[in-house]
Amino acid sequence: MQRRALGKSGLEVSSIGYGAMGLSHGYGPATDRQQAITLVRAAFERGVTFFDTAQIYGAENEEIVGEALAPFRGKALIATKFGFDLDAPAGQVLNSRPENIRKVTEGSLRRLRVDTIDLYYQHRVDPNVPIDDVAGTVKELNAEGKVRHFGLSEAGVQTIRRAHAVQPVASCGFRGGRANRSL
């Protein structure tokens, strides 16, 4: 499997990554848990070292990825995403306030069975929270050893630049079939 560096971050991953969303969210019924674990492990055994999940895909999704990759700690990179308040009365509401980021980080660490999240993306830019505050919170989590690298999904160039000035942005994801971009 070919490998590629994500910008100047020092992260090197397989050129093909595994997006775990479909295991439990978005594409019909959830995959049987044991089959999902077997599938993730088979991807690793075939050379995939970059695995992506998210808070919004449901707790089970992060749990599956965490359990499946437990035997491969240090050999696989796990990316997950934050930025929603799933307990809000209106359902999936954007929430990248620092206190919410910290709360969901603890949950993701527990579900993924890791001490540190390799790559932590803001899933969607929250227009109610300055990106400087988001990046500053991730910078604090990095200093605490809970997050290695910071990423942004669906952010504009100016937002990425502002965030990068606070905490280096290792990777940016874009919607609409465009490939993951790295800085």
C-alpha positions in Angstrom: 0.0 0.0 0.0 1.3 3.4 -0.9 1.7 6.0 1.9 1.4 9.7 1.9 2.3 12.5 4.3 -0.4 14.9 5.5 1.3 18.2 4.8 4.1 19.2 7.2 2.4 17.6 10.2 4.6 14.6 10.3 1.6 12.3 9.9 2.1 9.5 7.4 -0.9 7.3 6.4 -1.9 4.8 3.8 -3.0 6.5 0.6 -6.4 4.7 1.0 -8.2 5.4 4.3 -11.2 3.6 5.8 -14.2 5.8 6.5 -16.3 4.0 9.2 -19.5 6.0 8.8 -21.4 3.3 6.9 -20.9 0.8 9.7 -23.6 2.4 11.8 -24.8 5.6 10.2 -26.1 7.0 7.0 -26.4 4.0 4.6 -29.1 1.8 5.9 -29.1 -0.5 8.9 -26.0 -0.9 11.0 -23.6 -3.7 10.3 -23.5 -6.5 12.8 -20.9 -5.4 15.4 -18.7 -8.5 15.0 -18.8 -8.2 11.2 -17.9 -4.6 11.5 -14.9 -5.3 13.7 -13.8 -8.1 11.3 -14.1 -5.6 8.4 -12.0 -2.9 10.0 -9.3 -5.4 11.0 -9.3 -6.8 7.4 -8.7 -3.3 6.1 -5.7 -2.9 8.4 -4.3 -6.3 7.4 -4.5 -5.2 3.8 -2.4 -2.1 4.5 -4.9 0.6 5.5 -3.5 2.7 8.4 -5.9 5.7 8.3 -9.3 5.2 9.9 -12.0 7.8 10.2 -15.0 8.0 12.5 -17.0 10.8 14.2 -19.1 11.7 17.2 -22.2 12.2 15.0 -22.0 8.6 13.6 -23.1 7.4 17.0 -21.3 6.0 20.0 -21.3 2.5 18.6 -19.2 3.7 15.5 -16.3 4.9 17.7 -16.6 1.9 19.9 -16.3 -0.5 16.9 -13.3 1.4 15.5 -11.7 1.4 19.0 -12.2 -2.3 19.6 -11.2 -3.3 16.1 -8.0 -1.3 16.2 -7.0 -2.1 19.8 -4.5 -4.8 18.7 -2.8 -2.4 16.3 -2.2 0.6 18.6 0.7 2.7 17.3 0.3 1.2 13.8 -3.0 2.7 12.8 -4.0 6.4 12.9 -7.5 7.2 14.1 -9.3 10.4 13.1 -12.5 11.4 14.7 -14.6 14.5 14.6 -16.4 16.8 17.1 -18.8 19.7 16.8 -22.3 18.7 17.6 -24.6 18.6 20.7 -26.3 15.3 20.2 -28.4 15.8 23.4 -30.0 19.0 22.2 -33.8 18.9 22.1 -33.7 19.8 18.4 -31.4 16.9 17.5 -28.1 17.3 15.8 -27.2 20.9 16.7 -23.8 22.4 16.0 -21.8 23.0 19.2 -18.1 23.8 19.2 -18.1 25.7 22.4 -14.9 24.9 24.4 -16.8 23.1 27.2 -18.6 20.9 24.7 -15.4 20.1 22.8 -13.9 19.0 26.1 -16.9 16.9 27.0 -17.1 15.1 23.7 -13.4 14.6 23.6 -13.6 12.6 26.9 -16.3 10.4 25.4 -14.4 9.8 22.2 -11.2 8.9 24.1 -13.2 6.3 26.1 -15.0 4.8 23.2 -11.9 4.6 21.0 -9.9 3.1 23.8 -7.1 5.5 23.4 -5.3 8.1 25.6 -4.7 10.4 22.6 -6.8 11.1 19.4 -4.4 11.1 16.5 -6.3 13.5 14.3 -9.2 15.5 15.7 -11.4 17.4 13.2 -14.1 20.0 13.7 -16.8 18.3 11.7 -18.6 21.5 10.6 -17.6 25.1 11.3 -19.9 26.5 14.0 -20.9 30.0 13.1 -21.6 30.8 16.8 -18.1 30.1 18.1 -15.0 31.9 16.8 -12.6 29.5 15.1 -9.9 31.0 17.3 -11.7 29.6 20.4 -12.1 26.2 18.7 -8.4 26.1 17.7 -7.4 27.3 21.2 -9.3 24.5 22.8 -7.7 21.9 20.6 -4.3 23.5 21.3 -5.0 23.0 25.1 -6.1 19.4 24.4 -2.9 18.9 22.5 -0.8 20.3 25.4 -2.7 17.9 27.7 -1.8 14.9 25.5 -5.3 14.2 24.5 -5.0 15.2 20.8 -2.0 15.0 18.5 -3.2 16.8 15.4 -6.0 19.2 14.4 -8.2 19.1 11.3 -11.1 21.0 9.8 -13.9 19.8 7.6 -15.7 22.0 5.2 -14.0 25.2 6.3 -13.2 28.1 4.0 -9.6 29.3 3.4 -9.8 32.3 5.7 -11.2 30.1 8.5 -8.4 27.6 8.0 -5.8 30.3 8.1 -7.2 31.8 11.3 -7.3 28.4 13.0 -3.8 27.5 11.8 -2.5 30.7 13.3 -3.6 29.4 16.7 -3.0 25.6 16.4 -1.5 24.0 13.3 -4.1 22.5 11.0 -2.8 19.1 9.7 -5.6 18.3 7.4 -8.8 19.7 5.8 -11.6 17.6 4.5 -13.9 18.9 1.8 -17.4 17.7 0.7 -18.6 16.9 -2.8 -16.1 14.2 -3.8 -13.0 16.4 -3.5 -10.1 14.6 -1.9 -8.8 15.4 1.6 -6.5 18.3 1.4 -3.5 18.8 3.7 -1.6 21.9 4.7 
